[in-house]
Amino acid sequence: MFFVIIGVLIILANLLGFGPMANWTWNISGDLWKFCVPFGLAAVWWAWADATGYNKRREMEKMDERRRNRREQNLVALGMDKTARRGKKAAKR
């Protein structure tokens, strides 16, 4: 995503006439490759991330974290969390 954002910023800078990108041309024989490099790097990154399982591992870690949080919230709602003192409440009654 980082490379895509950089590519969009380069295009916006060119269209708005900001910085050195203002002088870049859209000709195939000119500076067109400069506009395409960030998007090509993004494609390479996504291909690598999918091939190595990087994306899947991160997604599984997020799911595990959600599961832990949901379990902890359920235990708190039931009064069975780490800080609850069920034994002392039952003894006071």
N, C-alpha and C positions, 0 to 999 in steps of 0.2 A: 504494500500500500504506500510505503514511503516513496518508492520510485515513481508511482503514478502521480502522487501529489507534486513531486518535483517537476515532472513533465507538464502537468497542468499549469504550474506556476511559470515555467519557461514560456509556454504558449501565451499566457496572460501578459507577461512582461513584454513579449514581442508585439502583441496586439495593442497594448497601451503605450508602447514606445518608451519603455523603461529600461535603463541600463544598456549593457552591450548587446542584449538580445533584440533591441530595437532595430539594429542594423542587419540582422539575419534575414535571409530571403527564403522563400518557400520553393525555390527552384530545385529540381532534382539534382542538377549539377552543382548547386550551391550549398547552402547550409541546411538542407532538409534533414540530413542525418543527425544534426545536433538536436532537432526536435524529437527524433525517433529513439535516441539512445536510452533515455529513462524508461520508456515503455518496453523496449527490448530487454532491459535489465529486470524489469518487473516480471516479464514472461519467464525469463531464466530462473528468477527466484522462486516463482510459483511452481515451475516444473521441478526444481530441486526439492522444494519443501514437500511436494506431493510424492516424489519418488523415494525420499528417505523416511517418510512417515512422520515428519515433523508436525504437520498440521493435525494429524490424527492423535498424536500424543498430547498435544496442547488441548485438543477438544476433550479427550478422556480425562485429563487433569481437571478441567473446568467442571465436567460432570461429577467427578469424585468430590470436588470441593462443594458443589451444590448439594450433593447427597449428605455429606458430613454436616453442613449447615442446617439442612432440613431435619436431620436426625436430632441434632442438638436442640433445635427449636421445639421439636416434639417432646423431647425429654423435659425441657423447661416447662412446657405447658402441662405436662403430667406431674410436675413437682419432683422429678427424678434426676435433676441435673446435678452437677458436681457440688454446687453450693447449697443444695436443699438438705434439710435435716429432718428427714421423715421420722427417724427413730425418736427424736426428742419431741416432735409434735405429738406423736402417738402416746408417748409416756406422760405428757402433760394432761391429756384427756382423762 
